[in-house]
């Protein structure tokens, strides 16, 4: 196996808990039913009347969609308008659209400006038309939980909107909100009917419109890590690819951990996050860029109880994240202070009867991957040196 396919960077950290609730006619929240579930009051009625029909005078895109249109589905400036194929059942908000990103699974619409009154009118119009609204507040683990105070103030992070097959989500409290629309609920005259079947690896479809693909970086492999994580390998065309990709992530709304510390406390700018998604990078050589997409909503930091007495936990390597893929399959990461933490764990596995079946290292002798087996259990260690620690990513599978 080529070393370009050997390294895994799994960053599963900061858990963002969606806090939702029930609505009461008086706007008073009911008592929480669990520590993570908090009721949310309704949005105050706006002072201005609702429009009699949805956005009659707002511009929309017209015309046919053909293969010639597929060269660039990101539009800005005068071309950034409400797509005409969006069903009339979904009302158009009043506001200036700055950019649209369209695909065959979902679309993202960036607003350059939208007044609070226009936002409130649109939300109330959705309720009148039978849409369900779910107001969301994010609670960051390790930080003070001020969600109840924010809820009382009506300071939400987002609104999830649904009706039948229609699924939408919009950021809350901003005069330049971002609106996501899942277009799987209606016919889209573009990608799915005209785009040729790709012959090689493709960017994960579930993130096609919410996480940009790096430009000038040919995909080598896209490896899913259930349920929603990915390890992506690509070959940069030049030395500027990573920097340009980080800029495109920030343009799409992702913040580097120089702004918000990562779950491990790092502030090196190597992790970009938005909501429950974290994106990290490794570039072991000029011709290989490794991108890891992690969904942080299902992680923990305790050695799994079902593995007690079956697979030993590493010593002097604090557990950072644990993701249970199934009852007997796990992805676990820890950070050792130095290389000895790695060699100690390898020795511990050998001492408990695990047989080493393969080993991979770079041309300079740096250890990249070691596999062990015992009694039908496969333990796959992927080693990733970091500036301040040696990361061990442990994949455990019952064969």
C-alpha positions as CSV (number, residue, x, y, z in Angstrom):
1,X,0.0,0.0,0.0
2,X,1.3,3.5,-0.9
3,X,1.9,5.8,2.1
4,X,-0.3,8.4,0.4
5,X,-3.2,6.2,1.4
6,X,-2.0,5.3,4.8
7,X,-2.6,8.2,7.1
8,X,-5.9,9.0,8.9
9,X,-6.6,12.3,10.6
10,X,-9.8,11.9,12.7
11,X,-10.9,15.0,14.6
12,X,-14.1,14.5,16.5
13,X,-14.4,17.1,19.2
14,X,-16.6,20.0,20.3
15,X,-20.1,18.6,20.7
16,X,-22.8,21.0,19.7
17,X,-26.2,20.0,21.2
18,X,-29.2,21.2,19.3
19,X,-31.6,22.7,21.9
20,X,-35.2,22.7,20.7
21,X,-38.6,22.9,22.3
22,X,-42.3,23.3,22.2
23,X,-44.3,26.4,21.5
24,X,-47.1,27.7,23.7
25,X,-49.6,30.3,22.7
26,X,-48.5,32.7,25.4
27,X,-44.8,32.4,24.6
28,X,-43.9,30.9,27.9
29,X,-41.5,27.9,27.8
30,X,-42.6,24.7,29.4
31,X,-40.4,22.9,31.8
32,X,-37.4,21.1,30.3
33,X,-37.9,17.3,29.9
34,X,-34.1,16.5,30.0
35,X,-30.8,18.4,30.6
36,X,-30.4,18.7,26.8
37,X,-33.9,19.6,25.8
38,X,-35.2,23.1,26.6
39,X,-38.5,24.6,25.5
40,X,-38.3,27.7,23.3
41,X,-40.8,30.6,23.2
42,X,-42.4,31.7,20.0
43,X,-41.1,34.5,17.9
44,X,-42.8,37.9,18.8
45,X,-45.3,39.1,16.3
46,X,-43.9,41.8,14.0
47,X,-45.4,45.2,13.9
48,X,-45.8,45.2,10.1
49,X,-48.5,43.2,8.3
50,X,-47.7,40.1,6.4
51,X,-47.5,40.3,2.6
52,X,-50.6,39.0,0.8
53,X,-48.6,36.8,-1.5
54,X,-45.0,35.6,-1.3
55,X,-42.4,38.0,-2.7
56,X,-44.2,38.9,-5.9
57,X,-41.7,41.4,-7.1
58,X,-38.4,39.7,-6.2
59,X,-36.1,38.6,-9.0
60,X,-35.9,34.9,-9.9
61,X,-33.7,33.0,-12.4
62,X,-35.4,32.1,-15.6
63,X,-34.5,29.9,-18.6
64,X,-33.7,26.3,-19.4
65,X,-31.0,24.2,-17.6
66,X,-28.7,22.3,-19.9
67,X,-25.3,20.6,-19.7
68,X,-23.7,23.9,-20.7
69,X,-25.0,25.4,-17.5
70,X,-23.3,22.8,-15.3
71,X,-19.8,24.3,-15.6
72,X,-20.4,26.6,-12.7
73,X,-23.3,26.4,-10.3
74,X,-22.0,29.1,-8.0
75,X,-23.4,32.5,-8.9
76,X,-22.7,36.0,-7.5
77,X,-23.5,39.6,-8.4
78,X,-26.3,40.1,-10.8
79,X,-26.5,36.3,-11.5
80,X,-27.2,35.6,-7.8
81,X,-31.0,35.4,-7.8
82,X,-33.7,33.1,-6.4
83,X,-33.7,30.0,-8.6
84,X,-36.9,29.8,-10.7
85,X,-37.3,26.0,-10.1
86,X,-37.9,26.4,-6.4
87,X,-41.5,25.5,-5.9
88,X,-44.0,28.3,-5.3
89,X,-45.0,26.5,-2.1
90,X,-41.7,27.8,-0.6
91,X,-42.0,31.5,-0.3
92,X,-39.1,33.7,-1.2
93,X,-37.7,36.0,1.6
94,X,-37.4,39.7,1.0
95,X,-33.7,40.5,0.8
96,X,-30.6,41.1,-1.4
97,X,-29.0,37.8,-2.5
98,X,-25.2,38.0,-2.5
99,X,-24.3,34.5,-3.7
100,X,-26.0,31.1,-4.6
101,X,-24.5,27.7,-4.6
102,X,-26.7,25.1,-6.3
103,X,-26.5,21.3,-6.6
104,X,-28.6,18.2,-7.1
105,X,-29.0,17.5,-3.4
106,X,-29.1,20.9,-1.7
107,X,-28.5,24.6,-2.3
108,X,-27.2,27.4,-0.2
109,X,-28.3,31.1,-0.6
110,X,-26.2,33.8,0.9
111,X,-28.0,37.1,1.7
112,X,-26.1,40.3,1.5
113,X,-28.9,42.1,3.4
114,X,-32.3,41.3,5.0
115,X,-34.0,43.5,7.4
116,X,-35.3,42.1,10.8
117,X,-38.8,43.0,9.7
118,X,-38.5,41.1,6.4
119,X,-37.1,38.1,8.3
120,X,-40.0,38.1,10.8
121,X,-42.6,38.5,8.0
122,X,-41.1,35.5,6.2
123,X,-41.1,33.4,9.3
124,X,-44.7,34.2,10.1
125,X,-45.7,33.6,6.5
126,X,-44.1,30.1,6.7
127,X,-46.1,29.4,9.9
128,X,-49.3,30.5,8.1
129,X,-48.6,28.2,5.2
130,X,-48.2,25.2,7.5
131,X,-44.4,24.9,7.9
132,X,-43.0,23.6,11.2
133,X,-40.4,25.8,12.8
134,X,-37.7,24.6,15.2
135,X,-35.6,27.3,16.9
136,X,-32.0,26.1,17.6
137,X,-29.5,27.2,20.2
138,X,-26.1,25.6,20.3
139,X,-24.5,24.7,23.6
140,X,-20.7,24.2,23.5
141,X,-19.3,21.5,25.8
142,X,-16.8,23.0,28.2
143,X,-18.3,26.5,28.1
144,X,-20.9,28.0,30.4
145,X,-24.4,27.0,29.4
146,X,-26.3,30.3,28.9
147,X,-28.9,28.7,26.6
148,X,-31.9,29.5,29.0
149,X,-30.9,33.1,29.1
150,X,-30.4,33.3,25.4
151,X,-33.8,31.6,24.8
152,X,-35.5,34.2,27.1
153,X,-33.9,36.9,25.0
154,X,-34.9,35.2,21.7
155,X,-31.2,34.9,20.8
156,X,-31.2,31.8,18.6
157,X,-28.6,30.4,16.3
158,X,-30.8,29.0,13.5
159,X,-34.3,28.0,12.5
160,X,-35.0,24.6,11.0
161,X,-38.0,24.7,8.7
162,X,-40.0,21.7,7.4
163,X,-43.2,20.8,5.6
164,X,-43.7,17.4,4.0
165,X,-40.6,16.8,1.8
166,X,-39.4,20.4,2.1
167,X,-36.5,20.9,4.4
168,X,-34.9,24.4,5.0
169,X,-32.6,26.0,7.6
170,X,-31.7,29.7,8.0
171,X,-29.3,31.4,10.4
172,X,-31.0,33.6,13.0
173,X,-30.3,37.1,14.2
174,X,-28.2,38.3,11.3
175,X,-29.0,40.9,8.6
176,X,-27.0,38.7,6.2
177,X,-28.4,35.2,6.9
178,X,-27.5,32.0,5.1
179,X,-30.4,29.8,3.8
180,X,-30.0,26.1,3.1
181,X,-32.7,24.3,1.1
182,X,-32.7,20.5,0.5
183,X,-33.9,20.1,-3.1
184,X,-34.4,16.3,-2.8
185,X,-38.1,17.2,-2.1
186,X,-38.7,18.6,-5.5
187,X,-37.6,18.2,-9.1
188,X,-34.3,19.9,-10.0
189,X,-33.6,20.4,-13.7
190,X,-29.9,20.1,-13.5
191,X,-27.2,17.7,-12.1
192,X,-29.2,14.5,-11.6
193,X,-30.5,14.4,-15.2
194,X,-27.5,15.7,-17.2
195,X,-24.3,15.3,-15.2
196,X,-22.3,12.3,-16.5
197,X,-21.5,9.5,-14.0
198,X,-18.0,10.3,-12.6
199,X,-15.3,7.7,-13.3
200,X,-13.2,8.4,-10.2
201,X,-13.6,9.5,-6.6
202,X,-16.2,12.2,-6.0
203,X,-16.7,14.7,-3.2
204,X,-19.2,13.4,-0.5
205,X,-22.7,14.1,-1.8
206,X,-24.1,14.9,1.6
207,X,-21.6,17.8,2.0
208,X,-21.6,18.9,-1.7
209,X,-23.2,22.3,-1.0
210,X,-22.2,22.9,2.6
211,X,-18.4,22.1,2.5
212,X,-16.6,23.4,-0.6
213,X,-14.2,21.1,-2.5
214,X,-10.6,22.3,-2.8
215,X,-9.7,23.8,-6.2
216,X,-6.8,22.4,-8.2
217,X,-6.6,19.2,-6.1
218,X,-7.3,16.0,-7.9
219,X,-9.2,13.5,-5.7
220,X,-7.3,10.3,-5.1
221,X,-9.6,8.7,-2.5
222,X,-12.7,9.5,-0.6
223,X,-13.1,7.2,2.4
224,X,-16.3,7.3,4.4
225,X,-16.1,6.9,8.2
226,X,-19.7,6.2,9.3
227,X,-21.9,7.7,10.1
228,X,-21.0,11.1,8.6
229,X,-17.2,11.5,8.7
230,X,-14.8,11.3,5.7
231,X,-11.1,11.1,5.0
232,X,-10.3,12.6,1.7
233,X,-6.9,12.4,-0.2
234,X,-6.1,14.7,-3.1
235,X,-3.1,15.7,-5.1
236,X,-2.4,19.5,-5.1
237,X,-1.4,21.1,-8.4
238,X,0.7,23.7,-6.6
239,X,1.9,25.0,-3.2
240,X,-1.0,27.5,-2.9
241,X,-3.8,24.9,-2.9
242,X,-4.1,24.5,0.9
243,X,-4.1,28.2,1.6
244,X,-6.7,28.9,-1.1
245,X,-8.8,26.1,0.3
246,X,-8.7,27.6,3.8
247,X,-9.8,30.9,2.3
248,X,-12.7,29.2,0.5
249,X,-13.8,27.6,3.8
250,X,-13.8,30.9,5.6
251,X,-15.8,32.4,2.7
252,X,-18.4,29.6,3.2
253,X,-18.7,30.4,6.9
254,X,-16.2,28.2,8.6
255,X,-14.0,29.7,11.3
256,X,-10.4,28.5,12.0
257,X,-9.5,27.5,15.5
258,X,-7.5,30.7,15.9
259,X,-11.0,32.3,16.4
260,X,-12.7,29.5,18.3
261,X,-10.4,26.9,20.0
262,X,-10.7,23.4,18.8
263,X,-12.0,20.7,21.2
264,X,-8.4,19.8,22.1
265,X,-7.6,23.4,23.0
266,X,-5.4,24.0,20.0
267,X,-5.1,27.4,18.3
268,X,-3.0,26.6,15.3
269,X,-5.6,27.4,12.6
270,X,-5.5,23.8,11.3
271,X,-9.2,23.0,12.2
272,X,-12.1,24.9,10.6
273,X,-15.5,24.5,12.2
274,X,-19.2,25.5,11.7
275,X,-21.9,24.0,13.8
276,X,-21.2,20.3,14.4
277,X,-18.8,20.0,11.4
278,X,-15.0,20.2,11.8
279,X,-12.6,20.1,8.9
280,X,-8.9,19.5,9.4
281,X,-5.8,19.0,7.1
282,X,-2.5,17.2,6.9
283,X,0.0,17.7,4.1
284,X,2.7,15.1,4.6
285,X,4.2,15.9,1.2
286,X,3.9,18.4,-1.6
287,X,1.9,15.9,-3.7
288,X,-0.6,14.8,-1.0
289,X,-3.3,16.7,1.0
290,X,-5.4,14.8,3.5
291,X,-8.7,16.5,4.5
292,X,-10.8,15.1,7.3
293,X,-14.5,16.0,7.7
294,X,-15.8,15.1,11.2
295,X,-19.3,15.3,12.5
296,X,-18.8,16.1,16.2
297,X,-22.4,15.4,17.3
298,X,-21.8,11.8,18.2
299,X,-18.5,11.7,20.0
300,X,-17.3,10.9,23.5
301,X,-14.0,10.7,25.3
302,X,-14.2,7.5,27.4
303,X,-12.7,4.2,26.5
304,X,-15.7,2.0,25.4
305,X,-17.0,-0.3,28.2
306,X,-17.6,-3.2,25.7
307,X,-13.8,-3.2,25.0
308,X,-12.8,-3.5,28.7
309,X,-10.8,-6.7,29.0
310,X,-10.8,-7.2,25.2
311,X,-8.6,-4.4,23.9
312,X,-6.4,-2.5,26.3
313,X,-6.7,1.3,26.5
314,X,-3.4,3.2,25.7
315,X,-1.4,4.5,28.7
316,X,-0.1,8.1,28.8
317,X,-2.2,8.9,25.8
318,X,-5.4,10.8,26.9
319,X,-8.5,9.9,24.9
320,X,-9.7,12.8,22.8
321,X,-12.6,11.2,20.9
322,X,-14.5,8.0,20.7
323,X,-17.0,7.2,17.8
324,X,-19.0,4.0,18.0
325,X,-19.7,2.9,14.5
326,X,-21.6,-0.2,15.6
327,X,-21.7,-2.4,18.7
328,X,-18.2,-3.8,18.1
329,X,-16.6,-1.3,15.8
330,X,-15.0,1.9,17.1
331,X,-12.9,4.8,16.0
332,X,-10.8,6.3,18.8
333,X,-8.2,9.0,19.0
334,X,-5.7,10.0,21.7
335,X,-2.8,12.3,21.9
336,X,0.5,11.1,23.3
337,X,3.1,13.6,24.5
338,X,5.9,12.0,22.5
339,X,6.7,9.0,20.3
340,X,7.2,6.9,23.4
341,X,3.5,7.0,23.9
342,X,3.1,5.3,20.5
343,X,5.7,2.6,21.1
344,X,4.4,1.9,24.6
345,X,0.9,1.2,23.2
346,X,2.3,-1.1,20.5
347,X,4.2,-2.9,23.2
348,X,1.1,-3.1,25.4
349,X,-0.9,-4.7,22.6
350,X,1.9,-7.2,22.0
351,X,2.1,-8.1,25.7
352,X,-1.6,-8.9,25.8
353,X,-1.4,-11.3,22.9
354,X,-2.2,-9.2,19.9
355,X,-0.2,-10.3,16.8
356,X,1.3,-7.6,14.6
357,X,0.2,-8.4,11.0
358,X,1.5,-5.3,9.1
359,X,3.5,-2.2,9.6
360,X,3.9,0.9,7.4
361,X,6.4,3.7,7.6
362,X,7.8,6.6,5.5
363,X,11.1,6.6,3.7
364,X,12.6,8.4,6.7
365,X,11.5,5.7,9.1
366,X,8.5,7.5,10.6
367,X,5.8,5.1,11.7
368,X,2.5,5.6,9.9
369,X,0.3,2.5,10.5
370,X,0.5,-0.8,12.5
371,X,-2.2,-3.5,12.4
372,X,-2.8,-6.2,15.1
373,X,-5.2,-9.2,15.3
374,X,-6.3,-11.4,18.2
375,X,-9.4,-13.6,18.5
376,X,-11.2,-12.1,15.6
377,X,-10.5,-8.5,16.7
378,X,-8.6,-6.2,14.3
379,X,-6.8,-3.2,15.9
380,X,-5.6,-0.7,13.3
381,X,-3.3,2.1,14.6
382,X,-2.7,5.2,12.4
383,X,-0.1,7.5,13.8
384,X,0.0,11.2,13.1
385,X,2.8,13.4,14.6
386,X,1.6,16.9,15.6
387,X,3.5,19.9,16.7
388,X,2.7,19.3,20.4
389,X,1.7,15.6,20.5
390,X,1.6,12.3,18.7
391,X,-1.9,11.4,17.7
392,X,-2.9,7.8,17.6
393,X,-6.1,7.0,15.7
394,X,-7.4,3.5,16.7
395,X,-9.8,1.6,14.5
396,X,-11.2,-1.5,16.3
397,X,-13.3,-4.0,14.4
398,X,-14.7,-7.4,15.3
399,X,-14.0,-9.4,12.1
